């Protein structure tokens, strides 16, 4: 055994992980003690290949690993499916920047060559996060690792697309979409809104049929070139006479009609609004209702076109100032007011997003209706349960999902077009040779790719072989996978991707397999800093999990995250907490060292009989901990499970079990066996140290012995409430005697005698005498005179003063009494002075009154102590 006084995780973590992985412990059949019919499946939310492990990942994967290790040890056939996501926009951006640094534009080298660069980058450095995950100690079935663009999942994506296309649930059309001039079309939830200081521009539109003008207000003055109407409420008396007439657009003099629509709020602004159907989602609907013209004023890169007159060729945002300046010069600006408003930004690049009409592919919202119904019938349970309400609220407002992206990296949309006959068709084949309608070879594939979330939405079943075709059969998956592991038992992920990912998996899973993909969905909150602030590089408060593992150990970080993971509550992570649970690992290590100093190795708990009173007591408390941990893990109360483990191992076993064993060495073999069993209980939370201590106390090493991670998870035995009650009195007697000794400055000294009021067994005396440092313990039914007394929760104790030299204590207390009396005299004199009370600030008078009260209370305690001692 190591002579180190502190646990050194760096010596074991990498070595142990390598052994676990090489032996196949993480795989479906890694535990040979599987019980028939017990299956457990959980999907790893596939991290982006562009990503590094951040603290949110660390939380997700720690909680998943706790459940997987628990279920594996509990006899389940366990599949934790790992993998990574191709992350279309993010990955393309990374490689584009790398090429631009070499002065290479992707357009210059073409699509195929660019994709070669992306695949090369992905193979060389795109899987860094998978390496980092291993440092955390996670145990997924690595041999089954998938990538959202591997051949099998490409087949599954085409299968899903073609089915939905043939069912009429995927359609193409000119739609108003969220448009990033850098990254193309975005779905609604890929737009992040941020409140910004802007301006409200009031612009005069001259009337055509009569003198004067109307005033409209806008935050985006450059869009007026796309106006095809102005609109008033039909009930607005101010403008009724103008309905059907026209206004002339400033600068370009195009005439547009004045229309009426109850959509207009008469109380807001001037009561006149501009209508730009091609560049505003509300106006888009108005345009369709009134059959207005849709004029697009800039291209996909945000460059203004010929409709913008002299401003054609300028970038939309850069043009704004020039346009406003020209409007002012021509007298068309009524006023400009400061205005705070919500501005949409691309979640990837931060670019200001524009509503923009373009041909896109959509999944119809109706695909979700059965998933919503089944979720509300309880087929999937949310933890915490209030997330079902959020799910419902979003699903009620669900719009068609834009799934096409103007990228090169991703799943190419499997739709083909014939240039000769105009036929369009969706195909499951990777390559088409000719048009199925006319036989022409003059065909081409849609250039766009699918939204990353489309392939991710298939993850719970595509990774189990659905739609994979013949790829990987017998290697990555087999025919029974879907039967055994779908629906998945549990999903653990952050609440922030409930709509990005979870809801979409639910709608796709229900549609294709007619069952929701998860029995339970656990959504955890954010990890914030100790002050509750969101972590960000700009604030300098980011906690890097890799650095944290190096400094505190993987076990300490995992346990900290778990014990702070209260359902529905953000986690406040601090260095103080990490240090506390690093100290916990040292506490466990030193407990094992103490046990081994007394006995070289220990039997397993199942192989021995617990005979000593202390052994029976610790076993009973262990059984209670097992029951609580299991109940809490089964309901995903990770913090409660971790708190139970901490309380039992530190508070009950180390602080009391180890200490009490010093009075009864015969209990040590039993305590060692219980401690080994408790390492199994703790293992899912702290896999490395539990393996180390289990092997150490067994007199073995992992290299030549079976791992703790495939041993049976503890099952709660019967509690012995009588022995627990007896030891509750023993412990209370020790604490109470120690406290009474401190009153007479004898805390660290041995005293000759102590009386305990009440009755305990004679066995109790040896523990109390040893740990409370008392030569003789006597039981009594009466109070003892001429003694220091103290009352605990279970007992009352008396320390006779006879034979104890109290003069130093009395002398100290007397000095304290004199000092406090002088303070009381000074404060009383001050507060009895009318001038002081009248002229001093009220706060000062109040502070002195409080100080006087505290001094008087302190004096009363000193006098009480002196009275007892004399």
ZAKE-903574 format. One record per residue (C-alpha): residue in one letter; x, z negated, y. Coordinates in steps of 0.25 Angstrom, whole numbers, padded with zeros to 4 digits, always signed. Example, Ala and Ser with C-alpha at 12.3 -4.5 7.8 and 13.67 -1.06 7.14 Angstrom:
BEGIN
A+0049-0031-0018/S+0055-0029-0004/
# end
This chain:
BEGIN
X+0000+0000+0000/X+0004+0003+0014/X+0010-0009+0022/X+0005-0003+0035/X-0004-0012+0043/X-0012-0001+0048/X-0019+0010+0041/X-0012+0023+0043/X-0022+0035+0041/X-0012+0046+0044/X-0005+0043+0030/X-0018+0046+0022/X-0028+0055+0029/X-0022+0068+0027/X-0017+0065+0013/X-0030+0059+0008/X-0038+0071+0014/X-0030+0081+0007/X-0031+0074-0006/X-0047+0073-0004/X-0048+0088-0001/X-0038+0093-0012/X-0046+0085-0022/X-0059+0092-0018/X-0066+0078-0015/X-0073+0085-0003/X-0080+0096-0012/X-0093+0096-0018/X-0088+0091-0031/X-0077+0082-0025/X-0084+0069-0030/X-0086+0070-0045/X-0096+0059-0045/X-0107+0067-0039/X-0121+0062-0044/X-0130+0074-0048/X-0140+0078-0038/X-0133+0072-0026/X-0129+0082-0016/X-0125+0081-0002/X-0122+0092+0008/X-0118+0092+0022/X-0113+0103+0031/X-0101+0102+0040/X-0105+0108+0054/X-0095+0119+0054/X-0085+0117+0066/X-0081+0129+0074/X-0068+0135+0069/X-0064+0134+0084/X-0065+0119+0084/X-0057+0107+0083/X-0062+0094+0078/X-0069+0086+0089/X-0075+0072+0089/X-0089+0078+0086/X-0084+0085+0074/X-0077+0072+0069/X-0090+0064+0070/X-0098+0075+0063/X-0088+0077+0052/X-0086+0062+0050/X-0101+0059+0048/X-0102+0071+0039/X-0090+0066+0031/X-0095+0052+0030/X-0108+0057+0023/X-0101+0067+0014/X-0091+0056+0009/X-0102+0046+0007/X-0111+0056-0001/X-0099+0061-0009/X-0095+0047-0013/X-0110+0044-0016/X-0110+0055-0027/X-0116+0067-0020/X-0112+0081-0022/X-0107+0083-0008/X-0105+0096+0000/X-0099+0094+0015/X-0099+0109+0019/X-0087+0112+0028/X-0085+0124+0037/X-0082+0130+0051/X-0090+0138+0060/X-0085+0152+0066/X-0090+0147+0080/X-0092+0161+0086/X-0091+0160+0101/X-0080+0149+0100/X-0071+0156+0090/X-0072+0169+0097/X-0068+0162+0110/X-0056+0156+0104/X-0051+0169+0098/X-0054+0177+0111/X-0046+0167+0120/X-0034+0168+0110/X-0035+0183+0111/X-0036+0183+0126/X-0024+0174+0127/X-0017+0186+0120/X-0024+0196+0130/X-0032+0201+0119/X-0047+0204+0121/X-0056+0204+0109/X-0063+0217+0114/X-0049+0224+0114/X-0047+0221+0099/X-0061+0222+0094/X-0071+0214+0086/X-0064+0215+0072/X-0050+0212+0077/X-0055+0200+0086/X-0062+0194+0073/X-0049+0195+0066/X-0043+0186+0076/X-0054+0176+0075/X-0053+0175+0060/X-0038+0174+0061/X-0040+0162+0071/X-0050+0156+0063/X-0041+0156+0050/X-0029+0151+0058/X-0035+0140+0067/X-0050+0140+0067/X-0051+0130+0056/X-0043+0119+0063/X-0056+0110+0063/X-0056+0110+0048/X-0042+0104+0047/X-0046+0094+0058/X-0058+0090+0050/X-0050+0086+0038/X-0043+0076+0047/X-0056+0069+0049/X-0057+0067+0034/X-0070+0075+0031/X-0073+0079+0017/X-0081+0093+0017/X-0080+0102+0005/X-0068+0110+0011/X-0068+0120+0000/X-0082+0125+0005/X-0078+0127+0019/X-0085+0138+0026/X-0084+0146+0039/X-0096+0152+0045/X-0090+0165+0045/X-0085+0165+0030/X-0090+0177+0022/X-0101+0168+0015/X-0107+0163+0028/X-0106+0177+0034/X-0115+0181+0022/X-0124+0170+0025/X-0125+0173+0040/X-0129+0188+0037/X-0139+0183+0026/X-0146+0174+0036/X-0146+0184+0047/X-0152+0195+0039/X-0163+0186+0033/X-0167+0182+0047/X-0166+0196+0053/X-0175+0201+0042/X-0185+0190+0044/X-0185+0193+0059/X-0179+0180+0063/X-0167+0187+0069/X-0170+0196+0080/X-0163+0204+0091/X-0167+0206+0105/X-0164+0206+0119/X-0165+0191+0123/X-0161+0182+0134/X-0150+0174+0129/X-0140+0164+0134/X-0128+0172+0137/X-0113+0168+0139/X-0105+0180+0145/X-0093+0176+0137/X-0100+0172+0123/X-0113+0180+0123/X-0127+0175+0118/X-0129+0160+0116/X-0140+0153+0110/X-0148+0142+0119/X-0140+0131+0113/X-0127+0137+0115/X-0129+0136+0130/X-0125+0123+0137/X-0131+0119+0150/X-0124+0112+0161/X-0129+0107+0174/X-0122+0114+0186/X-0121+0114+0201/X-0126+0128+0205/X-0135+0134+0216/X-0149+0139+0217/X-0150+0152+0225/X-0163+0155+0233/X-0163+0170+0234/X-0173+0178+0243/X-0180+0190+0236/X-0186+0199+0246/X-0201+0203+0244/X-0203+0218+0243/X-0218+0220+0247/X-0217+0211+0259/X-0208+0204+0268/X-0200+0191+0263/X-0194+0186+0251/X-0195+0176+0239/X-0185+0166+0236/X-0180+0164+0222/X-0170+0153+0217/X-0159+0155+0206/X-0146+0149+0201/X-0141+0162+0196/X-0142+0172+0208/X-0135+0183+0201/X-0146+0185+0191/X-0156+0190+0202/X-0151+0204+0199/X-0159+0202+0186/X-0172+0198+0192/X-0184+0206+0188/X-0195+0198+0195/X-0197+0186+0204/X-0208+0176+0199/X-0218+0167+0205/X-0229+0158+0200/X-0243+0165+0200/X-0249+0153+0206/X-0239+0151+0217/X-0247+0154+0230/X-0234+0157+0238/X-0231+0170+0230/X-0244+0175+0224/X-0245+0186+0234/X-0231+0191+0229/X-0234+0192+0214/X-0232+0207+0210/X-0224+0210+0222/X-0209+0212+0222/X-0196+0206+0227/X-0182+0213+0230/X-0170+0208+0223/X-0159+0204+0233/X-0147+0213+0234/X-0152+0224+0224/X-0166+0226+0229/X-0173+0227+0216/X-0187+0224+0216/X-0193+0214+0207/X-0208+0209+0205/X-0214+0196+0209/X-0221+0191+0196/X-0229+0178+0193/X-0227+0169+0182/X-0232+0154+0180/X-0217+0152+0175/X-0214+0150+0189/X-0213+0135+0195/X-0220+0136+0209/X-0214+0123+0213/X-0199+0127+0210/X-0191+0133+0220/X-0198+0144+0228/X-0208+0147+0217/X-0201+0161+0215/X-0192+0164+0204/X-0183+0176+0200/X-0185+0182+0186/X-0172+0187+0179/X-0177+0190+0165/X-0163+0194+0159/X-0156+0182+0164/X-0165+0170+0163/X-0172+0164+0151/X-0185+0160+0158/X-0185+0174+0166/X-0183+0181+0153/X-0197+0176+0148/X-0203+0179+0161/X-0197+0193+0160/X-0204+0195+0147/X-0217+0190+0152/X-0218+0199+0164/X-0211+0211+0158/X-0199+0210+0168/X-0187+0219+0168/X-0175+0211+0161/X-0162+0215+0169/X-0149+0210+0164/X-0139+0209+0176/X-0126+0206+0169/X-0119+0210+0156/X-0115+0201+0144/X-0102+0197+0151/X-0110+0192+0164/X-0106+0204+0172/X-0117+0208+0182/X-0122+0223+0180/X-0128+0234+0189/X-0141+0226+0191/X-0132+0216+0200/X-0129+0227+0210/X-0116+0225+0218/X-0113+0213+0209/X-0112+0221+0196/X-0099+0218+0188/X-0098+0204+0193/X-0099+0192+0183/X-0113+0185+0184/X-0107+0171+0189/X-0096+0177+0197/X-0106+0186+0204/X-0115+0175+0209/X-0108+0171+0221/X-0107+0185+0226/X-0122+0188+0223/X-0126+0175+0231/X-0117+0179+0243/X-0123+0193+0244/X-0137+0187+0243/X-0133+0178+0254/X-0127+0189+0263/X-0140+0197+0261/X-0149+0185+0264/X-0155+0183+0251/X-0151+0169+0249/X-0162+0159+0253/X-0153+0147+0250/X-0143+0141+0239/X-0145+0127+0234/X-0136+0118+0225/X-0143+0118+0211/X-0139+0110+0198/X-0144+0118+0186/X-0141+0119+0171/X-0132+0131+0168/X-0130+0136+0154/X-0116+0138+0148/X-0111+0144+0135/X-0107+0132+0126/X-0095+0139+0121/X-0088+0145+0134/X-0095+0138+0145/X-0100+0151+0152/X-0113+0151+0160/X-0123+0156+0151/X-0133+0167+0156/X-0147+0171+0150/X-0144+0186+0146/X-0153+0196+0139/X-0146+0203+0127/X-0149+0208+0113/X-0147+0196+0104/X-0150+0191+0090/X-0160+0179+0088/X-0165+0170+0077/X-0180+0168+0080/X-0183+0153+0083/X-0194+0154+0072/X-0184+0152+0061/X-0183+0137+0065/X-0198+0133+0063/X-0197+0129+0049/X-0184+0121+0051/X-0191+0113+0062/X-0203+0110+0053/X-0195+0105+0042/X-0186+0097+0050/X-0198+0090+0056/X-0204+0088+0042/X-0191+0080+0039/X-0183+0090+0030/X-0171+0087+0039/X-0169+0073+0045/X-0161+0071+0058/X-0152+0060+0061/X-0155+0054+0071/X-0170+0058+0069/X-0172+0061+0084/X-0164+0074+0082/X-0177+0080+0076/X-0184+0080+0089/X-0172+0087+0096/X-0172+0097+0085/X-0187+0099+0086/X-0186+0100+0102/X-0176+0111+0101/X-0183+0119+0090/X-0196+0119+0097/X-0189+0127+0109/X-0181+0135+0099/X-0178+0150+0104/X-0173+0161+0096/X-0159+0159+0093/X-0149+0169+0098/X-0139+0172+0087/X-0131+0184+0092/X-0118+0182+0099/X-0109+0192+0106/X-0096+0188+0098/X-0087+0194+0088/X-0084+0182+0080/X-0096+0177+0071/X-0106+0182+0061/X-0109+0197+0065/X-0124+0199+0066/X-0127+0206+0054/X-0136+0217+0060/X-0133+0232+0060/X-0137+0244+0068/X-0138+0258+0065/X-0134+0267+0077/X-0141+0279+0071/X-0155+0274+0067/X-0155+0261+0075/X-0158+0252+0063/X-0154+0238+0064/X-0153+0229+0051/X-0147+0215+0047/X-0137+0215+0035/X-0131+0205+0026/X-0119+0214+0024/X-0107+0212+0031/X-0105+0227+0033/X-0116+0238+0034/X-0112+0253+0031/X-0125+0260+0035/X-0139+0259+0041/X-0149+0255+0030/X-0159+0264+0038/X-0153+0277+0040/X-0140+0276+0033/X-0131+0278+0045/X-0117+0272+0045/X-0118+0271+0061/X-0121+0257+0061/X-0115+0244+0068/X-0117+0229+0067/X-0122+0220+0078/X-0110+0216+0086/X-0114+0201+0089/X-0112+0189+0080/X-0121+0178+0076/X-0122+0164+0084/X-0112+0155+0077/X-0124+0145+0074/X-0131+0156+0065/X-0120+0155+0054/X-0119+0140+0056/X-0135+0139+0055/X-0133+0143+0040/X-0122+0133+0037/X-0130+0123+0029/X-0133+0134+0018/X-0124+0146+0020/X-0112+0137+0017/X-0119+0134+0003/X-0119+0148+0000/X-0132+0153+0006/X-0131+0168+0010/X-0116+0168+0006/X-0117+0180-0003/X-0107+0180-0014/X-0096+0174-0005/X-0089+0162-0010/X-0098+0160-0022/X-0092+0149-0031/X-0082+0146-0020/X-0088+0140-0008/X-0102+0138-0013/X-0110+0139-0026/X-0125+0143-0030/X-0129+0128-0030/X-0124+0124-0016/X-0137+0128-0009/X-0145+0120-0019/X-0137+0108-0019/X-0133+0107-0004/X-0145+0113+0004/X-0151+0107+0012/X-0139+0100+0016/X-0140+0085+0016/X-0135+0082+0030/X-0130+0088+0043/X-0122+0080+0052/X-0118+0086+0066/X-0119+0084+0081/X-0132+0084+0088/X-0127+0094+0097/X-0128+0106+0087/X-0142+0102+0082/X-0148+0115+0088/X-0135+0124+0087/X-0134+0121+0073/X-0143+0111+0066/X-0156+0117+0070/X-0151+0131+0066/X-0146+0127+0052/X-0160+0121+0050/X-0168+0133+0054/X-0158+0142+0046/X-0158+0133+0034/X-0173+0132+0033/X-0175+0147+0035/X-0166+0151+0024/X-0167+0140+0014/X-0180+0134+0018/X-0174+0120+0019/X-0168+0113+0031/X-0153+0113+0029/X-0151+0098+0031/X-0158+0085+0026/X-0152+0077+0037/X-0146+0080+0050/X-0137+0070+0057/X-0134+0073+0071/X-0123+0065+0078/X-0121+0063+0093/X-0109+0066+0101/X-0096+0058+0101/X-0093+0054+0115/X-0082+0045+0121/X-0082+0030+0122/X-0090+0031+0136/X-0101+0041+0130/X-0095+0053+0137/X-0095+0066+0130/X-0081+0070+0126/X-0074+0082+0133/X-0060+0086+0136/X-0063+0086+0151/X-0066+0071+0150/X-0054+0068+0141/X-0062+0060+0132/X-0062+0069+0119/X-0058+0061+0107/X-0051+0071+0097/X-0054+0068+0083/X-0041+0073+0078/X-0033+0064+0087/X-0042+0052+0084/X-0040+0054+0069/X-0025+0054+0071/X-0026+0041+0080/X-0036+0033+0073/X-0038+0040+0059/X-0049+0049+0053/X-0056+0036+0047/X-0056+0029+0060/X-0062+0041+0068/X-0072+0044+0057/X-0077+0029+0056/X-0078+0028+0072/X-0086+0041+0073/X-0095+0036+0061/X-0097+0021+0067/X-0101+0027+0080/X-0111+0038+0074/X-0124+0031+0078/X-0136+0041+0075/X-0140+0048+0088/X-0129+0041+0097/X-0117+0047+0104/X-0104+0042+0098/X-0094+0035+0108/X-0080+0036+0103/X-0069+0028+0108/X-0055+0025+0104/X-0059+0010+0103/X-0068+0014+0092/X-0058+0022+0085/X-0048+0011+0086/X-0058+0001+0080/X-0061+0010+0068/X-0046+0013+0066/X-0045-0003+0066/X-0055-0002+0055/X-0046+0006+0046/X-0035-0003+0048/X-0044-0015+0045/X-0048-0008+0031/X-0033-0005+0029/X-0029-0019+0031/X-0040-0025+0022/X-0035-0016+0011/X-0021-0021+0013/X-0025-0035+0012/X-0033-0032-0001/X-0021-0025-0006/X-0011-0036-0002/X-0019-0045-0012/X-0022-0035-0023/X-0015-0022-0025/X-0027-0014-0030/X-0042-0016-0031/X-0053-0012-0041/X-0065-0004-0038/X-0077-0012-0034/X-0085-0007-0046/X-0074-0012-0056/X-0074-0027-0052/X-0083-0039-0051/X-0085-0046-0038/X-0084-0061-0041/X-0079-0068-0029/X-0088-0073-0018/X-0081-0065-0007/X-0081-0052-0016/X-0096-0054-0018/X-0098-0056-0003/X-0090-0043+0001/X-0096-0035-0009/X-0110-0039-0004/X-0106-0035+0010/X-0100-0022+0004/X-0113-0019-0003/X-0121-0021+0010/X-0111-0011+0017/X-0113-0001+0006/X-0128-0001+0008/X-0128+0000+0023/X-0117+0011+0023/X-0125+0019+0013/X-0138+0017+0021/X-0132+0021+0034/X-0125+0033+0028/X-0138+0038+0022/X-0145+0038+0035/X-0132+0043+0043/X-0130+0030+0051/X-0115+0032+0051/X-0112+0022+0061/X-0120+0011+0053/X-0113+0015+0041/X-0099+0014+0048/X-0103+0001+0054/X-0107-0005+0041/X-0093-0001+0035/X-0086-0007+0047/X-0093-0020+0046/X-0091-0022+0032/X-0077-0017+0031/X-0071-0024+0043/X-0081-0035+0046/X-0085-0040+0032/X-0074-0035+0022/X-0061-0036+0031/X-0064-0047+0041/X-0071-0056+0030/X-0069-0051+0016/X-0054-0050+0018/X-0053-0063+0025/X-0061-0070+0016/X-0053-0065+0004/X-0041-0073+0009/X-0049-0085+0004/X-0052-0079-0009/X-0041-0070-0015/X-0050-0067-0027/X-0059-0059-0019/X-0049-0049-0015/X-0050-0039-0028/X-0065-0039-0025/X-0063-0036-0010/X-0053-0025-0013/X-0064-0018-0022/X-0074-0020-0012/X-0065-0014-0001/X-0062-0002-0010/X-0077+0000-0012/X-0079-0001+0003/X-0069+0010+0006/X-0078+0019-0002/X-0089+0015+0007/X-0081+0018+0020/X-0075+0030+0014/X-0084+0041+0021/X-0081+0035+0034/X-0066+0033+0033/X-0061+0041+0021/X-0046+0040+0023/X-0044+0025+0024/X-0054+0022+0013/X-0047+0031+0003/X-0034+0025+0007/X-0039+0010+0005/X-0047+0013-0007/X-0035+0019-0014/X-0025+0009-0009/X-0034-0003-0014/X-0036+0005-0028/X-0021+0005-0029/X-0021+0021-0030/X-0019+0032-0020/X-0028+0044-0017/X-0017+0054-0023/X-0020+0048-0037/X-0034+0043-0036/X-0048+0047-0034/X-0052+0047-0019/X-0062+0036-0014/X-0070+0048-0008/X-0076+0052-0021/X-0079+0038-0026/X-0093+0032-0027/X-0098+0027-0013/X-0102+0013-0014/X-0116+0009-0018/X-0122-0004-0012/X-0122-0016-0022/X-0131-0029-0021/X-0128-0038-0009/X-0125-0053-0012/X-0133-0059-0001/X-0129-0073-0005/X-0114-0071-0005/X-0116-0064+0009/X-0123-0076+0014/X-0112-0085+0009/X-0101-0077+0015/X-0109-0076+0028/X-0108-0091+0029/X-0093-0091+0025/X-0090-0081+0036/X-0098-0088+0046/X-0092-0101+0043/X-0078-0095+0045/X-0081-0089+0058/X-0088-0101+0063/X-0077-0110+0060/X-0067-0101+0066/X-0075-0101+0079/X-0076-0116+0079/X-0061-0117+0077/X-0059-0109+0089/X-0066-0119+0097/X-0056-0129+0094/X-0044-0120+0095/X-0042-0120+0080/X-0045-0105+0077/X-0032-0102+0070/X-0030-0115+0064/X-0034-0122+0051/X-0043-0133+0053/X-0045-0145+0043/X-0060-0144+0041/X-0073-0137+0044/X-0088-0140+0041/X-0098-0130+0038/X-0113-0134+0040/X-0120-0128+0028/X-0117-0124+0013/X-0108-0114+0007/X-0102-0112-0006/X-0088-0119-0009/X-0082-0104-0010/X-0085-0103+0005/X-0075-0114+0009/X-0062-0106+0005/X-0066-0094+0014/X-0070-0103+0026/X-0057-0112+0024/X-0048-0100+0023/X-0054-0091+0034/X-0058-0102+0044/X-0045-0110+0042/X-0051-0123+0038/X-0045-0132+0028/X-0058-0138+0023/X-0073-0133+0024/X-0084-0142+0022/X-0099-0140+0022/X-0109-0149+0029/X-0123-0150+0032/X-0121-0158+0045/X-0115-0156+0058/X-0101-0162+0059/X-0098-0171+0071/X-0085-0170+0079/X-0083-0155+0075/X-0083-0142+0082/X-0095-0134+0077/X-0099-0120+0077/X-0111-0113+0072/X-0110-0099+0065/X-0121-0089+0060/X-0121-0096+0046/X-0114-0110+0047/X-0111-0121+0057/X-0096-0126+0056/X-0089-0139+0061/X-0075-0141+0063/X-0072-0156+0064/X-0063-0160+0075/X-0056-0172+0068/X-0041-0169+0067/X-0041-0158+0076/X-0033-0160+0089/X-0043-0156+0100/X-0035-0160+0112/X-0030-0146+0115/X-0043-0140+0115/X-0050-0151+0123/X-0039-0150+0133/X-0041-0135+0134/X-0056-0136+0136/X-0054-0147+0146/X-0045-0138+0155/X-0056-0127+0153/X-0067-0136+0157/X-0059-0140+0170/X-0057-0126+0174/X-0071-0122+0172/X-0076-0134+0180/X-0067-0130+0192/X-0073-0116+0191/X-0087-0122+0191/X-0084-0131+0203/X-0079-0119+0211/X-0090-0110+0208/X-0101-0121+0210/X-0095-0124+0224/X-0095-0110+0228/X-0109-0107+0224/X-0114-0120+0230/X-0109-0115+0244/X-0121-0109+0251/X-0112-0100+0260/X-0105-0094+0248/X-0118-0091+0241/X-0124-0085+0254/X-0113-0077+0258/X-0106-0072+0245/X-0111-0059+0239/X-0122-0061+0229/X-0113-0055+0218/X-0102-0066+0220/X-0112-0077+0220/X-0117-0072+0207/X-0104-0071+0201/X-0100-0085+0204/X-0113-0090+0199/X-0111-0083+0186/X-0096-0089+0185/X-0102-0103+0188/X-0112-0101+0176/X-0101-0096+0167/X-0092-0108+0170/X-0103-0118+0168/X-0106-0112+0154/X-0091-0112+0151/X-0090-0127+0155/X-0101-0130+0146/X-0095-0124+0134/X-0081-0131+0137/X-0088-0145+0138/X-0096-0142+0125/X-0083-0139+0118/X-0076-0151+0124/X-0088-0160+0120/X-0087-0155+0105/X-0072-0157+0104/X-0073-0171+0110/
# end
